[in-house]
Protein backbone atom coordinates (compact mmCIF):
# COMPACT_ATOMS: atom_id res chain seq x y z
CA UNK A 1 0.00 0.00 0.00
CA UNK A 2 1.47 3.37 -1.04
CA UNK A 3 1.81 6.23 1.42
CA UNK A 4 -1.08 8.68 1.13
CA UNK A 5 0.17 12.24 1.50
CA UNK A 6 -3.18 13.89 0.91
CA UNK A 7 -3.96 16.70 3.37
CA UNK A 8 -6.62 16.60 6.02
CA UNK A 9 -9.95 17.95 4.79
CA UNK A 10 -11.74 20.16 7.37
CA UNK A 11 -15.29 21.45 7.27
CA UNK A 12 -16.89 23.57 10.01
CA UNK A 13 -20.63 23.97 9.54
CA UNK A 14 -22.94 26.14 11.66
CA UNK A 15 -26.73 26.24 11.60
CA UNK A 16 -26.63 29.12 9.10
CA UNK A 17 -24.02 27.67 6.74
CA UNK A 18 -20.38 26.76 6.20
CA UNK A 19 -18.04 28.75 8.45
CA UNK A 20 -14.76 27.38 7.09
CA UNK A 21 -13.64 24.57 4.81
CA UNK A 22 -10.37 23.59 3.26
CA UNK A 23 -7.27 21.47 3.46
CA UNK A 24 -5.26 21.40 6.67
CA UNK A 25 -2.11 20.12 8.29
CA UNK A 26 -3.73 19.91 11.72
CA UNK A 27 -6.91 20.68 13.65
CA UNK A 28 -7.28 21.53 17.37
CA UNK A 29 -10.47 21.72 19.45
CA UNK A 30 -11.79 21.16 22.95
CA UNK A 31 -14.06 18.19 23.61
CA UNK A 32 -16.00 17.40 26.76
CA UNK A 33 -13.03 15.18 27.67
CA UNK A 34 -10.32 17.78 26.99
CA UNK A 35 -8.27 19.18 24.12
CA UNK A 36 -7.79 17.10 20.99
CA UNK A 37 -5.43 17.46 18.06
CA UNK A 38 -6.10 15.83 14.72
CA UNK A 39 -3.47 15.10 12.07
CA UNK A 40 -3.73 13.26 8.76
CA UNK A 41 -4.83 9.64 8.99
CA UNK A 42 -6.25 10.01 12.52
CA UNK A 43 -8.35 7.12 13.74
CA UNK A 44 -12.10 7.60 13.30
CA UNK A 45 -13.77 9.30 16.28
CA UNK A 46 -16.97 11.03 17.29
CA UNK A 47 -16.84 13.59 20.09
CA UNK A 48 -18.91 16.32 21.72
CA UNK A 49 -17.34 19.76 21.57
CA UNK A 50 -17.62 22.49 24.19
CA UNK A 51 -17.69 26.19 23.32
CA UNK A 52 -14.13 27.01 22.31
CA UNK A 53 -11.80 28.54 19.75
CA UNK A 54 -10.85 25.79 17.30
CA UNK A 55 -7.62 26.14 15.33
CA UNK A 56 -6.83 24.93 11.84
CA UNK A 57 -3.29 25.04 10.45
CA UNK A 58 -3.52 25.24 6.67
CA UNK A 59 -2.08 22.45 4.54
CA UNK A 60 0.82 24.64 3.44
CA UNK A 61 1.62 25.31 7.11
CA UNK A 62 1.45 29.05 6.64
CA UNK A 63 -2.00 30.15 7.84
CA UNK A 64 -3.56 29.44 11.20
CA UNK A 65 -7.33 29.90 11.12
CA UNK A 66 -9.15 30.42 14.41
CA UNK A 67 -12.89 29.88 14.64
CA UNK A 68 -15.11 30.49 17.67
CA UNK A 69 -17.79 27.81 18.07
CA UNK A 70 -20.45 27.37 20.71
CA UNK A 71 -20.02 23.62 21.07
CA UNK A 72 -21.31 20.91 18.81
CA UNK A 73 -19.99 17.66 17.43
CA UNK A 74 -16.77 16.46 15.84
CA UNK A 75 -16.50 13.54 13.44
CA UNK A 76 -13.20 12.28 12.05
CA UNK A 77 -13.03 9.59 9.39
CA UNK A 78 -11.01 8.86 6.26
CA UNK A 79 -8.79 11.95 6.50
CA UNK A 80 -11.79 14.25 6.97
CA UNK A 81 -12.77 16.40 9.97
CA UNK A 82 -16.37 17.56 10.21
CA UNK A 83 -17.58 19.97 12.88
CA UNK A 84 -21.27 20.68 13.36
CA UNK A 85 -22.08 23.64 15.60
CA UNK A 86 -25.02 25.90 16.29
CA UNK A 87 -22.92 29.03 15.87
CA UNK A 88 -19.47 29.58 14.40
CA UNK A 89 -17.54 32.74 13.64
CA UNK A 90 -14.12 33.41 12.19
CA UNK A 91 -11.89 35.10 14.77
CA UNK A 92 -10.69 37.67 12.25
CA UNK A 93 -14.31 38.89 12.02
CA UNK A 94 -14.55 39.48 15.78
CA UNK A 95 -13.50 42.86 17.15
CA UNK A 96 -11.69 42.36 20.44
CA UNK A 97 -13.45 45.31 22.12
CA UNK A 98 -16.87 43.96 21.09
CA UNK A 99 -15.96 40.49 22.38
CA UNK A 100 -14.78 41.93 25.71
CA UNK A 101 -18.00 43.95 26.07
CA UNK A 102 -20.18 40.94 25.23
CA UNK A 103 -18.30 38.72 27.69
CA UNK A 104 -18.61 41.34 30.46
CA UNK A 105 -22.37 41.63 29.87
CA UNK A 106 -22.82 37.85 29.99
CA UNK A 107 -20.65 37.56 33.11
CA UNK A 108 -22.62 40.36 34.82
CA UNK A 109 -25.91 38.54 34.19
CA UNK A 110 -24.51 35.32 35.68
CA UNK A 111 -23.07 37.17 38.67
CA UNK A 112 -26.47 38.77 39.25
CA UNK A 113 -27.94 35.28 39.66
CA UNK A 114 -29.43 34.67 36.22
CA UNK A 115 -28.48 31.05 35.57
CA UNK A 116 -31.05 30.40 32.87
CA UNK A 117 -30.05 28.24 29.92
CA UNK A 118 -30.13 31.26 27.62
CA UNK A 119 -27.78 33.27 29.87
CA UNK A 120 -25.36 30.37 30.26
CA UNK A 121 -25.29 29.82 26.49
CA UNK A 122 -24.68 33.54 26.00
CA UNK A 123 -21.81 33.41 28.47
CA UNK A 124 -20.14 30.37 26.88
CA UNK A 125 -20.49 31.78 23.35
CA UNK A 126 -19.09 35.15 24.47
CA UNK A 127 -16.18 33.44 26.22
CA UNK A 128 -15.36 31.37 23.11
CA UNK A 129 -15.47 34.47 20.91
CA UNK A 130 -13.26 36.39 23.33
CA UNK A 131 -10.68 33.59 23.34
CA UNK A 132 -10.76 33.42 19.55
CA UNK A 133 -10.33 37.19 19.26
CA UNK A 134 -7.37 37.12 21.67
CA UNK A 135 -5.67 34.31 19.72
CA UNK A 136 -6.23 36.13 16.44
CA UNK A 137 -4.74 39.32 17.94
CA UNK A 138 -1.67 37.34 19.10
CA UNK A 139 -1.13 36.20 15.52
CA UNK A 140 -0.68 39.71 14.21
C-alpha positions as CSV (number, residue, x, y, z in Angstrom):
1,X,0.0,0.0,0.0
2,X,1.5,3.4,-1.0
3,X,1.8,6.2,1.4
4,X,-1.1,8.7,1.1
5,X,0.2,12.2,1.5
6,X,-3.2,13.9,0.9
7,X,-4.0,16.7,3.4
8,X,-6.6,16.6,6.0
9,X,-10.0,18.0,4.8
10,X,-11.7,20.2,7.4
11,X,-15.3,21.5,7.3
12,X,-16.9,23.6,10.0
13,X,-20.6,24.0,9.5
14,X,-22.9,26.1,11.7
15,X,-26.7,26.2,11.6
16,X,-26.6,29.1,9.1
17,X,-24.0,27.7,6.7
18,X,-20.4,26.8,6.2
19,X,-18.0,28.8,8.4
20,X,-14.8,27.4,7.1
21,X,-13.6,24.6,4.8
22,X,-10.4,23.6,3.3
23,X,-7.3,21.5,3.5
24,X,-5.3,21.4,6.7
25,X,-2.1,20.1,8.3
26,X,-3.7,19.9,11.7
27,X,-6.9,20.7,13.6
28,X,-7.3,21.5,17.4
29,X,-10.5,21.7,19.5
30,X,-11.8,21.2,23.0
31,X,-14.1,18.2,23.6
32,X,-16.0,17.4,26.8
33,X,-13.0,15.2,27.7
34,X,-10.3,17.8,27.0
35,X,-8.3,19.2,24.1
36,X,-7.8,17.1,21.0
37,X,-5.4,17.5,18.1
38,X,-6.1,15.8,14.7
39,X,-3.5,15.1,12.1
40,X,-3.7,13.3,8.8
41,X,-4.8,9.6,9.0
42,X,-6.3,10.0,12.5
43,X,-8.3,7.1,13.7
44,X,-12.1,7.6,13.3
45,X,-13.8,9.3,16.3
46,X,-17.0,11.0,17.3
47,X,-16.8,13.6,20.1
48,X,-18.9,16.3,21.7
49,X,-17.3,19.8,21.6
50,X,-17.6,22.5,24.2
51,X,-17.7,26.2,23.3
52,X,-14.1,27.0,22.3
53,X,-11.8,28.5,19.8
54,X,-10.8,25.8,17.3
55,X,-7.6,26.1,15.3
56,X,-6.8,24.9,11.8
57,X,-3.3,25.0,10.5
58,X,-3.5,25.2,6.7
59,X,-2.1,22.5,4.5
60,X,0.8,24.6,3.4
61,X,1.6,25.3,7.1
62,X,1.4,29.1,6.6
63,X,-2.0,30.1,7.8
64,X,-3.6,29.4,11.2
65,X,-7.3,29.9,11.1
66,X,-9.1,30.4,14.4
67,X,-12.9,29.9,14.6
68,X,-15.1,30.5,17.7
69,X,-17.8,27.8,18.1
70,X,-20.4,27.4,20.7
71,X,-20.0,23.6,21.1
72,X,-21.3,20.9,18.8
73,X,-20.0,17.7,17.4
74,X,-16.8,16.5,15.8
75,X,-16.5,13.5,13.4
76,X,-13.2,12.3,12.0
77,X,-13.0,9.6,9.4
78,X,-11.0,8.9,6.3
79,X,-8.8,12.0,6.5
80,X,-11.8,14.2,7.0
81,X,-12.8,16.4,10.0
82,X,-16.4,17.6,10.2
83,X,-17.6,20.0,12.9
84,X,-21.3,20.7,13.4
85,X,-22.1,23.6,15.6
86,X,-25.0,25.9,16.3
87,X,-22.9,29.0,15.9
88,X,-19.5,29.6,14.4
89,X,-17.5,32.7,13.6
90,X,-14.1,33.4,12.2
91,X,-11.9,35.1,14.8
92,X,-10.7,37.7,12.2
93,X,-14.3,38.9,12.0
94,X,-14.5,39.5,15.8
95,X,-13.5,42.9,17.1
96,X,-11.7,42.4,20.4
97,X,-13.4,45.3,22.1
98,X,-16.9,44.0,21.1
99,X,-16.0,40.5,22.4
100,X,-14.8,41.9,25.7
101,X,-18.0,44.0,26.1
102,X,-20.2,40.9,25.2
103,X,-18.3,38.7,27.7
104,X,-18.6,41.3,30.5
105,X,-22.4,41.6,29.9
106,X,-22.8,37.9,30.0
107,X,-20.7,37.6,33.1
108,X,-22.6,40.4,34.8
109,X,-25.9,38.5,34.2
110,X,-24.5,35.3,35.7
111,X,-23.1,37.2,38.7
112,X,-26.5,38.8,39.2
113,X,-27.9,35.3,39.7
114,X,-29.4,34.7,36.2
115,X,-28.5,31.1,35.6
116,X,-31.1,30.4,32.9
117,X,-30.0,28.2,29.9
118,X,-30.1,31.3,27.6
119,X,-27.8,33.3,29.9
120,X,-25.4,30.4,30.3
121,X,-25.3,29.8,26.5
122,X,-24.7,33.5,26.0
123,X,-21.8,33.4,28.5
124,X,-20.1,30.4,26.9
125,X,-20.5,31.8,23.4
126,X,-19.1,35.2,24.5
127,X,-16.2,33.4,26.2
128,X,-15.4,31.4,23.1
129,X,-15.5,34.5,20.9
130,X,-13.3,36.4,23.3
131,X,-10.7,33.6,23.3
132,X,-10.8,33.4,19.6
133,X,-10.3,37.2,19.3
134,X,-7.4,37.1,21.7
135,X,-5.7,34.3,19.7
136,X,-6.2,36.1,16.4
137,X,-4.7,39.3,17.9
138,X,-1.7,37.3,19.1
139,X,-1.1,36.2,15.5
140,X,-0.7,39.7,14.2
